[in-house]
Amino acid sequence: MKAISGKQFCRLPESRGWALKRIDGSHHIDAQVGHSARISIPVHGNTPLKLGLQRALMNLANIGESDL
């Protein structure tokens, strides 16, 4: 799996119907319209996300490896 930064990852859920609700420090909180699910994406410059966290966020947002 290709590691990407939080800044790059933020664009993926937004293209799938997630919307940025707020920014809390360095974390972008996204939510789906009509659902109570939330994802918190850490954005620390161009630092890549750790693979376990990236995989968990991808599962929550229904993003496949081919979408990276």
C-alpha positions as CSV (number, residue, x, y, z in Angstrom):
1,M,0.0,0.0,0.0
2,K,1.2,3.5,-0.9
3,A,1.5,5.8,2.1
4,I,0.1,9.3,1.5
5,S,0.0,12.4,3.6
6,G,-3.0,13.6,5.5
7,K,-3.3,16.6,3.2
8,Q,-3.6,14.2,0.2
9,F,-5.9,11.9,2.0
10,C,-8.4,14.7,2.8
11,R,-9.3,14.9,-0.9
12,L,-10.4,11.3,-1.1
13,P,-13.4,11.2,1.3
14,E,-14.6,14.6,0.0
15,S,-14.9,13.1,-3.5
16,R,-17.0,10.3,-2.1
17,G,-19.7,12.4,-0.3
18,W,-17.9,13.3,2.9
19,A,-17.9,16.9,4.0
20,L,-15.4,18.8,6.2
21,K,-17.3,19.7,9.3
22,R,-14.6,21.4,11.4
23,I,-10.8,21.6,12.0
24,D,-9.7,20.8,15.5
25,G,-6.0,21.7,15.7
26,S,-4.2,19.6,13.1
27,H,-7.1,17.2,12.6
28,H,-9.8,17.6,9.9
29,I,-13.1,16.1,11.0
30,D,-15.2,14.8,8.1
31,A,-18.8,13.5,8.2
32,Q,-21.3,12.1,5.8
33,V,-24.5,13.9,5.1
34,G,-27.4,12.1,6.9
35,H,-25.1,9.8,8.9
36,S,-23.6,10.1,12.3
37,A,-20.3,8.6,11.2
38,R,-17.2,10.8,11.6
39,I,-13.6,10.4,10.6
40,S,-10.7,12.4,12.0
41,I,-7.8,12.9,9.6
42,P,-4.5,14.1,11.0
43,V,-2.9,16.7,8.8
44,H,0.8,17.3,9.8
45,G,2.2,19.0,6.7
46,N,3.4,16.5,4.1
47,T,4.2,13.8,6.7
48,P,2.8,10.5,5.4
49,L,0.1,8.7,7.5
50,K,1.1,5.5,9.3
51,L,-0.2,2.5,7.3
52,G,-2.4,1.2,10.0
53,L,-4.2,4.5,10.5
54,Q,-4.4,5.0,6.7
55,R,-6.0,1.5,6.3
56,A,-8.5,2.2,9.1
57,L,-9.5,5.5,7.7
58,M,-9.9,3.9,4.2
59,N,-12.2,1.2,5.7
60,L,-14.4,3.8,7.4
61,A,-14.6,6.0,4.3
62,N,-15.1,3.0,1.9
63,I,-12.0,3.8,-0.1
64,G,-10.1,1.1,-1.9
65,E,-6.4,0.8,-2.5
66,S,-6.9,1.4,-6.2
67,D,-8.4,4.8,-5.4
68,L,-5.0,6.0,-4.1
